């Protein structure tokens, strides 16, 4: 079970995905625009999920085959599908990568490939994509700078942190 801004999602032992809570951006992924679900509703698409990560007004999931999907609000490119159109059902992340994990933040999303590559997409006004830009939006995954092999990447509200294969921790984005 993973809690986002105003919604929560979980994966059953059989790999079925469910979300509940606020749905103002379509972040429940059940092909509905009903504003609130007080009980878990199944995520559309018939995928077998390894994990689902709830963010701000979007959600992303990792299938058992390593496919990356996101759904919900997309005003900042956080779905990573080469568009800025929101989706009430899961859409595949544009990349061609096999994902080991995907983490949804407020309006930024990052993923870790099975080879240890770190990629982020969405808003980067604070540098949270980690690619050196601070005034842009990326509608597709862009590689995190530095040439590191990552073992984890986690997105916060306006910043992102990761751990390398060497055990070193790095953070980027807004630093209040």
Helices and strands as residue ranges (DSSP letters): E 2-3, E 7-11, E 17-22, E 36-42, E 49-54, E 58-63, E 68-72, E 87-92, E 99-104, E 108-113, E 118-123, E 137-143, E 150-155, E 159-164, E 169-173
